[in-house]
Amino acid sequence: MKLLSLIPRAEHGNESREIAPHQLARMKPHPLIIDAREERDFLLGHIEGAIHITRKTLESKVPGVGATFDTPIVIYCAVGTSCASAVEALRRLGYQKVFSLKGGLQSWLEAGGLVESSH
């Protein structure tokens, strides 16, 4: 079942949500997409429309980009291993529709997703 990736699952005792690349590509309206990788990696290539916010500054910067508590937000990293804590941090702040991209940018590219660069 492809919808299983949207079902909340237990991870380190916290509720976490993942979204598959094909689900992100079809999301309407488009969510706020956050690239949590290092800036040099973001500049080399990122999902179209993504904004760069590092994990260290996430909690302080997300409110400043116009996200409301019910704005859909998708966070991704390189391979999907370091976003669960970012999702939890935003959920603790009150954001309700926060997802991590399953498999990160690597899965996005493997699924045929496009990237843009800032060069």
C-alpha positions in Angstrom: 0.0 0.0 0.0 1.5 3.3 -1.0 -0.5 5.3 1.5 1.4 3.7 4.4 4.1 6.3 4.2 1.6 8.9 5.4 0.4 7.0 8.4 2.1 8.2 11.6 4.6 5.7 13.0 6.4 5.5 16.2 10.1 6.5 16.1 12.0 7.0 19.3 8.7 7.3 21.1 7.6 10.2 19.1 5.1 10.4 16.2 6.8 11.0 12.9 5.5 11.3 9.4 7.2 10.5 6.1 6.1 11.2 2.6 7.3 9.4 -0.5 8.8 11.3 -3.4 5.8 10.6 -5.7 3.4 11.9 -3.1 5.4 15.1 -2.7 5.3 15.6 -6.5 1.5 15.4 -6.5 0.8 17.5 -3.4 -1.7 20.3 -4.1 -1.3 23.0 -3.0 2.4 22.8 -3.0 3.9 22.5 0.5 6.6 24.6 2.0 9.7 22.5 1.1 12.7 22.9 3.4 16.2 21.7 2.5 18.0 21.0 5.8 21.4 20.1 4.2 24.5 22.2 4.3 24.4 25.4 2.2 27.1 24.2 -0.3 24.9 21.1 -1.0 21.8 23.2 -1.4 23.6 25.5 -3.9 24.7 22.5 -6.0 21.1 21.3 -6.4 17.8 21.3 -4.5 14.2 20.5 -5.2 12.6 23.3 -7.2 11.1 25.9 -4.9 12.8 24.6 -1.8 14.2 27.0 0.8 17.4 26.4 2.7 17.1 26.3 6.4 19.7 24.3 8.4 18.6 22.0 11.2 20.3 24.4 13.7 18.2 27.4 12.8 15.0 25.6 11.8 12.9 26.5 14.9 13.8 30.2 14.7 13.5 30.6 10.9 10.3 28.7 10.0 8.0 31.3 11.5 9.7 34.0 9.5 9.0 32.4 6.1 5.2 32.8 6.4 4.4 29.3 7.6 1.2 29.0 9.6 0.5 26.1 12.0 -1.6 24.4 9.3 0.8 25.0 6.4 2.0 21.7 4.8 5.7 21.5 5.3 8.1 18.9 3.9 11.7 18.7 5.2 14.4 16.8 3.4 18.1 16.0 3.8 20.5 14.0 1.7 19.2 10.4 2.4 16.4 10.9 4.8 18.2 9.9 8.0 18.4 13.2 9.8 15.0 14.8 9.3 12.9 13.0 12.0 14.2 15.3 14.7 13.4 18.4 12.6 9.9 17.1 12.0 9.5 16.6 15.8 10.9 20.0 16.6 8.4 21.8 14.4 5.5 19.6 15.7 6.4 20.7 19.2 6.2 24.3 18.1 2.6 23.6 16.9 3.0 22.9 13.2 0.5 20.2 12.4 1.3 19.1 8.8 5.0 18.4 8.9 6.6 15.5 6.9 10.0 14.3 6.1 10.8 13.2 2.6 11.4 9.4 2.8 14.9 8.7 1.5 15.7 12.4 1.2 17.0 14.0 -2.0 18.6 10.7 -3.1 15.1 9.1 -3.3 13.7 12.2 -5.0 16.3 11.9 -7.8 15.9 8.1 -8.1 12.2 8.6 -8.6 12.9 11.0 -11.4 12.4 14.2 -9.5 14.1 17.3 -10.8 16.5 19.7 -9.0 17.6 23.3 -9.7 20.9 24.8 -8.7 21.7 28.3 -7.5 24.8 28.6 -9.7 
